[in-house]
Every structure is written in structure tokens, then in C-alpha cells.
């Protein structure tokens, strides 16, 4: 078996071990859009540490995961209406949710006034701002 595949499978197994704790923290809701009653999966917020870290993970719904995939590869194709929920999420007590909210809102603020307006009112701790700036 290829080393990369084995490493990926080991990482997924480690993330799966955190799944119940993550679901409990998330109250079985997407930690970005608060969708409930939908399947949730773990999303690691960059920069991804060498070992899976509970604090770098979010439980996300399929729509958010698809949108996050677009954010990473083709941000212009993201569904802006879906991300209006970030006006609330950006105030989350969960640092990983704040980080992703700010990253997405900053990307969208160039094209969508509502995103820019949301960011005008946001204050981030220096530690969170530093994390927002680090993408890899």
C-alpha cells in the first residue's frame, strides 16, 4: 500500500476517534451554518497540524463542505446566500468557526456589501487574527 494512502487512512481514523466529542460539542449541528438533522463530517481548519487536533476541527454539513471545497479551489463559484449565516458564526466562541467565518467573509467582501458590513463590526483576538492569516 502506498505510504500516502496509509498516512491518509491513519489520519482519518484519528479524526473519527474525535467524532463523538466533536458531535457533542456541536450539539449535532453544523458549526458553520447550524443545520441540524443532516449528516455531519469533520473538516480540518488550515493550517492543519501534523497530528489531528480537536481545536482545529469543525463538524460541517454537506453543503458547507462543498462550499469550503469551492472556497479552497474556486472561490468565485461559492454560493454567497448560503454564507449569510456567517454574520452569526463569526461571533462563535469556537476559534475554528471564527477563523473560517472571517476567511470566507473577507473573500466575499470584495463582491458582496453585506459581507463587508459584517466584517466592519468584528473584533478578533490577536491569536485568532494570526490564525486567520495562516492558511498553510
PELIN-V737615 format. One record per residue. N is the residue number from 1. RES is the residue in three letters. PSI is psi in whole degrees, -180 to 180 (999 if undefined). OMEGA is omega in degrees with one decimal (999 if undefined). D_FIRST is the distance of its C-alpha to the first C-alpha in Angstrom with 2 decimals. Layout:
BEGIN
n:N res:RES psi:PSI omega:OMEGA d_first:D_FIRST
n:N res:RES psi:PSI omega:OMEGA d_first:D_FIRST
END
This chain:
BEGIN
n:1 res:UNK psi:141 omega:-178.6 d_first:0.00
n:2 res:UNK psi:144 omega:-179.0 d_first:3.80
n:3 res:UNK psi:-41 omega:-179.3 d_first:6.45
n:4 res:UNK psi:-43 omega:179.8 d_first:8.58
n:5 res:UNK psi:-44 omega:179.4 d_first:7.04
n:6 res:UNK psi:-44 omega:179.3 d_first:6.78
n:7 res:UNK psi:-42 omega:178.3 d_first:10.19
n:8 res:UNK psi:-45 omega:-179.4 d_first:11.50
n:9 res:UNK psi:-38 omega:178.0 d_first:10.95
n:10 res:UNK psi:-41 omega:179.0 d_first:12.65
n:11 res:UNK psi:-44 omega:178.8 d_first:15.33
n:12 res:UNK psi:-40 omega:178.3 d_first:16.00
n:13 res:UNK psi:-42 omega:178.2 d_first:16.44
n:14 res:UNK psi:-41 omega:177.3 d_first:18.83
n:15 res:UNK psi:-40 omega:179.8 d_first:20.67
n:16 res:UNK psi:-32 omega:178.0 d_first:21.06
n:17 res:UNK psi:-28 omega:178.2 d_first:22.72
n:18 res:UNK psi:-10 omega:-172.6 d_first:25.28
n:19 res:UNK psi:-47 omega:-178.5 d_first:25.87
n:20 res:UNK psi:-41 omega:179.2 d_first:28.93
n:21 res:UNK psi:-39 omega:177.9 d_first:30.54
n:22 res:UNK psi:-43 omega:179.3 d_first:30.00
n:23 res:UNK psi:-38 omega:177.9 d_first:31.46
n:24 res:UNK psi:-45 omega:178.7 d_first:34.35
n:25 res:UNK psi:-40 omega:-176.8 d_first:35.02
n:26 res:UNK psi:-4 omega:-175.1 d_first:34.99
n:27 res:UNK psi:37 omega:179.6 d_first:37.24
n:28 res:UNK psi:32 omega:175.1 d_first:34.88
n:29 res:UNK psi:153 omega:173.7 d_first:35.88
n:30 res:UNK psi:132 omega:-176.3 d_first:34.10
n:31 res:UNK psi:-1 omega:174.8 d_first:34.77
n:32 res:UNK psi:-50 omega:-175.2 d_first:35.67
n:33 res:UNK psi:-4 omega:179.1 d_first:37.76
n:34 res:UNK psi:21 omega:174.8 d_first:38.52
n:35 res:UNK psi:135 omega:178.5 d_first:37.58
n:36 res:UNK psi:161 omega:179.4 d_first:37.68
n:37 res:UNK psi:18 omega:179.4 d_first:36.82
n:38 res:UNK psi:155 omega:176.6 d_first:33.69
n:39 res:UNK psi:138 omega:178.9 d_first:29.99
n:40 res:UNK psi:145 omega:175.8 d_first:28.85
n:41 res:UNK psi:160 omega:-178.8 d_first:25.51
n:42 res:UNK psi:135 omega:174.2 d_first:24.72
n:43 res:UNK psi:127 omega:179.3 d_first:25.16
n:44 res:UNK psi:128 omega:-178.8 d_first:24.64
n:45 res:UNK psi:127 omega:-179.3 d_first:27.57
n:46 res:UNK psi:153 omega:-4.3 d_first:27.01
n:47 res:UNK psi:136 omega:-176.7 d_first:26.83
n:48 res:UNK psi:122 omega:179.1 d_first:23.83
n:49 res:UNK psi:162 omega:-178.9 d_first:23.86
n:50 res:UNK psi:-42 omega:176.9 d_first:21.00
n:51 res:UNK psi:141 omega:178.4 d_first:21.04
n:52 res:UNK psi:135 omega:-176.2 d_first:21.90
n:53 res:UNK psi:125 omega:-179.3 d_first:25.69
n:54 res:UNK psi:-41 omega:-176.4 d_first:27.94
n:55 res:UNK psi:-16 omega:179.1 d_first:30.53
n:56 res:UNK psi:8 omega:-176.4 d_first:28.26
n:57 res:UNK psi:147 omega:173.8 d_first:27.37
n:58 res:UNK psi:147 omega:170.8 d_first:29.43
n:59 res:UNK psi:123 omega:-175.3 d_first:29.46
n:60 res:UNK psi:151 omega:175.6 d_first:29.95
n:61 res:UNK psi:172 omega:-178.4 d_first:30.89
n:62 res:UNK psi:-40 omega:-179.4 d_first:29.35
n:63 res:UNK psi:-47 omega:178.9 d_first:32.22
n:64 res:UNK psi:-42 omega:178.5 d_first:31.82
n:65 res:UNK psi:-43 omega:177.9 d_first:28.03
n:66 res:UNK psi:-43 omega:179.5 d_first:28.76
n:67 res:UNK psi:-38 omega:177.7 d_first:31.56
n:68 res:UNK psi:-36 omega:176.0 d_first:29.51
n:69 res:UNK psi:-43 omega:176.0 d_first:26.95
n:70 res:UNK psi:-39 omega:179.6 d_first:30.01
n:71 res:UNK psi:-39 omega:-178.7 d_first:31.37
n:72 res:UNK psi:-30 omega:-172.0 d_first:28.37
n:73 res:UNK psi:-43 omega:-176.1 d_first:28.38
n:74 res:UNK psi:71 omega:-174.1 d_first:31.76
n:75 res:UNK psi:-27 omega:-179.1 d_first:34.24
n:76 res:UNK psi:-18 omega:-177.6 d_first:37.15
n:77 res:UNK psi:4 omega:179.9 d_first:35.82
n:78 res:UNK psi:152 omega:178.2 d_first:35.81
n:79 res:UNK psi:101 omega:-176.0 d_first:38.25
n:80 res:UNK psi:-37 omega:-178.5 d_first:40.88
n:81 res:UNK psi:-36 omega:178.7 d_first:42.62
n:82 res:UNK psi:-36 omega:-173.5 d_first:39.60
n:83 res:UNK psi:5 omega:174.9 d_first:39.59
n:84 res:UNK psi:-22 omega:177.9 d_first:43.25
n:85 res:UNK psi:-19 omega:-177.0 d_first:42.04
n:86 res:UNK psi:-16 omega:174.7 d_first:41.07
n:87 res:UNK psi:-28 omega:176.8 d_first:44.76
n:88 res:UNK psi:-43 omega:-175.2 d_first:44.35
n:89 res:UNK psi:-30 omega:-178.6 d_first:40.78
n:90 res:UNK psi:-19 omega:178.3 d_first:41.64
n:91 res:UNK psi:8 omega:-179.4 d_first:43.87
n:92 res:UNK psi:151 omega:173.5 d_first:41.20
n:93 res:UNK psi:-8 omega:-177.7 d_first:41.11
n:94 res:UNK psi:112 omega:-176.6 d_first:37.32
n:95 res:UNK psi:-41 omega:-179.1 d_first:36.48
n:96 res:UNK psi:-37 omega:178.3 d_first:33.20
n:97 res:UNK psi:-40 omega:176.5 d_first:35.22
n:98 res:UNK psi:-46 omega:-178.0 d_first:37.95
n:99 res:UNK psi:-50 omega:-178.8 d_first:35.61
n:100 res:UNK psi:-38 omega:178.7 d_first:34.08
n:101 res:UNK psi:-48 omega:-178.7 d_first:37.57
n:102 res:UNK psi:-42 omega:179.0 d_first:39.10
n:103 res:UNK psi:-47 omega:-177.9 d_first:36.40
n:104 res:UNK psi:-45 omega:-180.0 d_first:36.78
n:105 res:UNK psi:-39 omega:178.3 d_first:40.57
n:106 res:UNK psi:-41 omega:178.2 d_first:40.87
n:107 res:UNK psi:-43 omega:-175.3 d_first:38.95
n:108 res:UNK psi:-21 omega:-174.5 d_first:41.17
n:109 res:UNK psi:-23 omega:177.9 d_first:44.41
n:110 res:UNK psi:-28 omega:-174.4 d_first:44.90
n:111 res:UNK psi:-25 omega:-173.7 d_first:45.38
n:112 res:UNK psi:114 omega:-178.6 d_first:46.42
n:113 res:UNK psi:-35 omega:-179.4 d_first:49.48
n:114 res:UNK psi:-35 omega:179.0 d_first:48.60
n:115 res:UNK psi:-43 omega:178.2 d_first:45.44
n:116 res:UNK psi:-42 omega:179.1 d_first:47.54
n:117 res:UNK psi:-39 omega:178.1 d_first:50.16
n:118 res:UNK psi:-44 omega:-178.2 d_first:47.66
n:119 res:UNK psi:-28 omega:179.9 d_first:46.44
n:120 res:UNK psi:-27 omega:-175.1 d_first:50.07
n:121 res:UNK psi:0 omega:-174.6 d_first:50.42
n:122 res:UNK psi:132 omega:171.6 d_first:47.18
n:123 res:UNK psi:128 omega:-179.8 d_first:47.32
n:124 res:UNK psi:142 omega:170.5 d_first:44.14
n:125 res:UNK psi:149 omega:179.9 d_first:43.89
n:126 res:UNK psi:-36 omega:179.6 d_first:43.00
n:127 res:UNK psi:-42 omega:179.1 d_first:39.69
n:128 res:UNK psi:-44 omega:178.3 d_first:38.72
n:129 res:UNK psi:-41 omega:177.7 d_first:39.99
n:130 res:UNK psi:-42 omega:178.8 d_first:37.90
n:131 res:UNK psi:-40 omega:178.1 d_first:34.75
n:132 res:UNK psi:-41 omega:-176.2 d_first:35.81
n:133 res:UNK psi:-27 omega:-178.3 d_first:35.99
n:134 res:UNK psi:115 omega:179.2 d_first:32.50
n:135 res:UNK psi:-20 omega:177.1 d_first:29.94
n:136 res:UNK psi:999 omega:999 d_first:27.06
END
